[in-house]
Amino acid sequence: MAYDRFIAICKPLHYSTIMNHRLCIIFVFISWAVGILHSISHLVFTVDLPFCGPNEIDSFFCDLPLVIKLACMDTYEMEIMTLTNSGLISLSCFFALIISYTIILITVRRRLLVVIQHFYTNCHITVVILFFGP
């Protein structure tokens, strides 16, 4: 979505040629692939854990850290790996958004400065014509 907004704001006349059907399918495939790989990595973390004792989680949402805490072993390293995995994916998405929106804001600021400059030039001409015209 950040790339889509970037193209729509920074290159509006080229939007339909850049954001074509093929590129949209590639973006959907990449997002699905990252989501599936992330889920498989969580599955790999939990499939070999020895579970014993209570098998109920006091939460509506069955999140991986809660499932890991049910294991009958020291899960500190497993929790750190899970946190690192989720953190890296979240941070990469966050930085991609920050970079994209920074570029968008810089582009909008440049265009706004040009528009303001043209406005003052036209305003000055209008004032001169209204002052000296009559």
Summary of the structure (lengths in Angstrom):
residues: 134
radius of gyration: 26.7
end to end distance: 54.3
largest distance: 94.9
contacts: 281
relative contact order: 0.09
helix: 78%
strand: 1%
